[in-house]
């Protein structure tokens, strides 16, 4: 029976993992508001706490357990619901944590209000989690917490079988809603005054399998939505990032020159063991194509360090490849063995101290790459969408090519796009703009 709500009841949410989880949490929170709940900060006192989990790494699982203990120490009488990927994969493990009342898997999390009953603590945690093969539905979601941008979920699940990954086990097969339905949702986002949309999903380049459409069809259509001024594409597999997608972005007035492309390894031997669907040569061709058409484009790249059987020579091959690649930043992840994945049974596991050493070396390279990219953009004029976030009398925002900019706080800037000159790299690591009026240009005046 759906919980009808009670005026004065408070709910707090905590999201772990990806931006897709963030968009889903935002949607679930709106359902609670409609039932009369007041949404409060996770660090505040609440009647019910909802943790939306990730399970990509052991660290993600650990963070969930830490969050449960934090709630128990602060408010032992609060009702605790744990939902999402970790809840789908290891519901019994979560239920062993003191204080957890309900555990909801991938299919059930969007129906959380149907499982709440009267918010009374349970003597025994209740688990609701279907077999992943049973999941057919696509639950729409988008975020609204940040009034300047919204993460719009366009796809869910994955049909790939990368040897290290649990996502297909946690989210099921690739699926999506029809483009016409997503266009309606994007229109609602535009009506709320949000200026930027980030298209997100598990494997967004695979969009259209369940509706006989394509990702290219989607971006052509969503570009026409009135009221949305900026659109970003979240992580997209290199083998699915086609020339026509790159060319559309390069010619678009709305799609931004910002790409996030998972590489995972710069060594073809390791890519094959990972069961990735491309070579490093194909990856480089995608980066080269982007830079040819959009020299100022930001390209973020995911890399996994310490995959089983990664020798020193394999790592050095990856390092050299990344050093020469014209990318803007590297997101470095230490390999985390996950149960029920093929790589969990691989031999030649890499010791943690070696993984740590390799990770540090790549993170140092990532910092150098980002600094170089920022320096290349200094003295240029860029359009910045400013956020409400304020710290030390500074306001922050991102350029179209994903450079974080800071300048003196001005309330009128919040939620607006301003053309600024990128002046210098600030002590914070961001790029600062003095926002001084420049003669014969449209630069803003502070």
DAHU-V929847 format. One record per backbone hydrogen bond with DSSP energy under -0.5 kcal/mol. NH is the residue of the N-H (numbers start at 1). CO is the residue of the C=O. If there is no record, write none. Layout:
nh->NH co->CO
nh->NH co->CO
This chain:
nh->3 co->113
nh->8 co->36
nh->9 co->6
nh->11 co->38
nh->12 co->48
nh->13 co->40
nh->14 co->50
nh->16 co->52
nh->22 co->18
nh->23 co->19
nh->24 co->20
nh->25 co->21
nh->26 co->22
nh->27 co->23
nh->28 co->24
nh->29 co->25
nh->30 co->26
nh->31 co->27
nh->32 co->28
nh->33 co->29
nh->34 co->30
nh->35 co->31
nh->35 co->32
nh->36 co->33
nh->37 co->32
nh->38 co->9
nh->39 co->37
nh->40 co->11
nh->40 co->38
nh->44 co->41
nh->47 co->10
nh->48 co->10
nh->49 co->79
nh->50 co->12
nh->51 co->49
nh->51 co->81
nh->52 co->14
nh->52 co->50
nh->53 co->51
nh->53 co->83
nh->61 co->57
nh->62 co->58
nh->63 co->59
nh->64 co->60
nh->65 co->61
nh->66 co->62
nh->67 co->63
nh->68 co->64
nh->69 co->65
nh->70 co->66
nh->71 co->67
nh->72 co->68
nh->73 co->69
nh->74 co->70
nh->75 co->71
nh->78 co->75
nh->79 co->47
nh->81 co->49
nh->82 co->102
nh->83 co->51
nh->84 co->104
nh->85 co->53
nh->88 co->84
nh->89 co->85
nh->90 co->86
nh->94 co->90
nh->95 co->91
nh->96 co->92
nh->96 co->93
nh->97 co->94
nh->100 co->97
nh->101 co->80
nh->102 co->80
nh->103 co->126
nh->104 co->82
nh->105 co->128
nh->109 co->105
nh->111 co->108
nh->112 co->109
nh->114 co->111
nh->115 co->112
nh->116 co->113
nh->117 co->1
nh->119 co->116
nh->126 co->101
nh->128 co->103
nh->134 co->131
nh->135 co->132
nh->136 co->134
nh->139 co->137
nh->140 co->138
nh->142 co->23
nh->143 co->151
nh->147 co->145
nh->149 co->146
nh->150 co->196
nh->152 co->150
nh->152 co->198
nh->153 co->141
nh->153 co->151
nh->154 co->152
nh->154 co->200
nh->155 co->200
nh->156 co->175
nh->158 co->172
nh->163 co->274
nh->165 co->162
nh->169 co->166
nh->170 co->166
nh->171 co->167
nh->172 co->168
nh->175 co->156
nh->181 co->178
nh->182 co->178
nh->183 co->179
nh->184 co->180
nh->185 co->181
nh->186 co->182
nh->187 co->183
nh->188 co->184
nh->189 co->185
nh->190 co->186
nh->191 co->187
nh->192 co->188
nh->192 co->189
nh->193 co->190
nh->194 co->189
nh->195 co->148
nh->196 co->148
nh->197 co->230
nh->198 co->150
nh->199 co->197
nh->199 co->232
nh->200 co->152
nh->200 co->198
nh->204 co->235
nh->206 co->203
nh->207 co->204
nh->209 co->206
nh->211 co->208
nh->212 co->208
nh->213 co->208
nh->215 co->207
nh->218 co->214
nh->219 co->215
nh->220 co->216
nh->221 co->217
nh->222 co->218
nh->223 co->219
nh->224 co->221
nh->225 co->222
nh->228 co->225
nh->229 co->195
nh->229 co->227
nh->230 co->195
nh->231 co->254
nh->232 co->197
nh->233 co->258
nh->234 co->199
nh->234 co->232
nh->236 co->260
nh->238 co->262
nh->240 co->237
nh->241 co->237
nh->242 co->240
nh->246 co->242
nh->247 co->243
nh->248 co->244
nh->249 co->245
nh->250 co->246
nh->251 co->247
nh->252 co->248
nh->252 co->249
nh->256 co->231
nh->258 co->256
nh->259 co->298
nh->261 co->300
nh->263 co->302
nh->264 co->302
nh->265 co->263
nh->268 co->266
nh->271 co->267
nh->272 co->268
nh->273 co->269
nh->274 co->270
nh->275 co->271
nh->275 co->272
nh->276 co->271
nh->283 co->279
nh->284 co->280
nh->285 co->281
nh->286 co->282
nh->287 co->283
nh->288 co->284
nh->289 co->285
nh->290 co->286
nh->291 co->287
nh->292 co->288
nh->293 co->289
nh->294 co->290
nh->297 co->294
nh->298 co->257
nh->300 co->259
nh->301 co->329
nh->302 co->261
nh->303 co->331
nh->304 co->264
nh->305 co->333
nh->309 co->348
nh->310 co->307
nh->311 co->309
nh->315 co->311
nh->316 co->312
nh->317 co->313
nh->318 co->314
nh->319 co->315
nh->320 co->316
nh->321 co->317
nh->322 co->318
nh->323 co->319
nh->324 co->320
nh->325 co->321
nh->327 co->325
nh->328 co->299
nh->329 co->299
nh->331 co->301
nh->332 co->330
nh->333 co->303
nh->335 co->305
nh->341 co->338
nh->343 co->163
nh->344 co->341
nh->345 co->342
nh->346 co->343
nh->350 co->306
nh->355 co->351
nh->356 co->352
nh->357 co->353
nh->358 co->354
nh->359 co->355
nh->360 co->356
nh->361 co->357
nh->362 co->358
nh->363 co->359
nh->364 co->360
nh->365 co->361
nh->366 co->362
nh->367 co->363
nh->368 co->364
nh->369 co->365
nh->370 co->366
nh->371 co->367
nh->372 co->368
nh->373 co->369
nh->374 co->370
nh->375 co->371
nh->376 co->372
nh->377 co->373
nh->377 co->374
nh->378 co->374
nh->378 co->375
nh->379 co->422
nh->380 co->377
nh->382 co->420
nh->384 co->382
nh->384 co->418
nh->385 co->398
nh->386 co->384
nh->386 co->416
nh->387 co->396
nh->391 co->394
nh->394 co->391
nh->395 co->407
nh->396 co->389
nh->397 co->405
nh->398 co->385
nh->399 co->403
nh->400 co->383
nh->402 co->399
nh->404 co->402
nh->405 co->397
nh->405 co->403
nh->406 co->431
nh->407 co->395
nh->409 co->393
nh->413 co->410
nh->414 co->411
nh->415 co->386
nh->416 co->413
nh->418 co->384
nh->418 co->416
nh->420 co->382
nh->420 co->418
nh->422 co->380
nh->423 co->421
nh->423 co->432
nh->424 co->432
nh->426 co->424
nh->426 co->430
nh->429 co->426
nh->431 co->404
nh->432 co->424
nh->433 co->406
nh->441 co->438
nh->444 co->419
nh->446 co->435
